[in-house]
């Protein structure tokens, strides 16, 4: 069950990345990431994460509240590893374009 939920969540992240990509301009040394929170998630989790992103010199582009709970952010490349060790973070994914392959049967 956990593996199915994890696969569904990752697939949902890919779909959200494609739908909700936000242009932030050319910021050399910055990259786009999705921060996915550990459950259970409270409003305090969102508030703390947003404050941490801003303190790191980043920006919050979008909040996810449905199938996954987390933030789409722009962070300085040299600060992303600090988020991987935060107690409220489940995982960090680079926000990038994904492609699916279809097959005809």
N, C-alpha and C positions, 0 to 999 in steps of 0.2 A: 504494500500500500504506500509506504514512504517513497519508494522508487518511482511509482507511477505519479505521485503528487509532485515529486521533484522534477520529473520529465515534463509534466504539464506546466509547472511553474516556469521552467526554462523556455518552453515553447511559447508561453504567454509573454514572457519578457521579449522574445524575438519579435513577436507580433506588435507589442507596444512600442518597441524601438522603431519599427518601420512606420507605425502610425503617428507616433508623437515625437518624432525627431524635431529638434528645435535648433535653428541656426543661431550661433552665438558669435559669428564673425571670426576673423583670423586672429586667434590668440596663440602665439607661439609659446610653447612650453605648457600648454593646457590641453587636457583631453576630456572627453565626455565619458561618464560612468553611470552605472545604475547601482545604487546601494540598496540591498535587500535586507530587511530587518528580520531579526529572530522574533518568533512569536512567543508570548502574546505581545501585541503592539498597542501602546497607548499614545495619546496626544503628546505626552511628555517625551516619548521616543522621537516623534517627528520634530518637536521643538528643540530637543538636545542635538539631534543630527543636523538640523538646519543651522543652528548656532555654530556647531563644529565646522561645517562646510564654509561658512562665512569667515570664521576665525582662521581657516587654512588659506584664505584668499580666493575661495571658489564662489560659485553661484549655483543656486537651486533653479532648475528649469521646469520640473514637474514633480508632483506628488502622486504616488500610486497607492490606492486604498482598496482595491478589489482582490483579484486572484493572488496578487502579490502585494506586499506592503513595503514601500521604500521610496527612494527619491532618484530622480534623474538629475545629475549634477555635472558641472564643469569644474575640474580641479587642476591645480598645478601638478605636473607630472611627478615632481619630487615629493608630493604630500599624500599620494593615494595609498601608500603602504601603511600610513598611520591609521587609516580607516579600516583596514583589514583586521586590525587588532582591537577595535572598539567592541565593548561588551554587547552592544545592541545590534551589531552587524552579523548577519548570517553569511553572506558572501557579496563580493564586488565583481561586477561584470563590466568590461569595456563596452560602451554604447557604440555599436557599429552596425552597418548595414548587413543584413543576412539575406541569403537567397535560398529558396527551396527548389528542389528538383522534382519534376513531375514525371510520372511514367504512364504510358498507355498500355492497358492490358486488354 
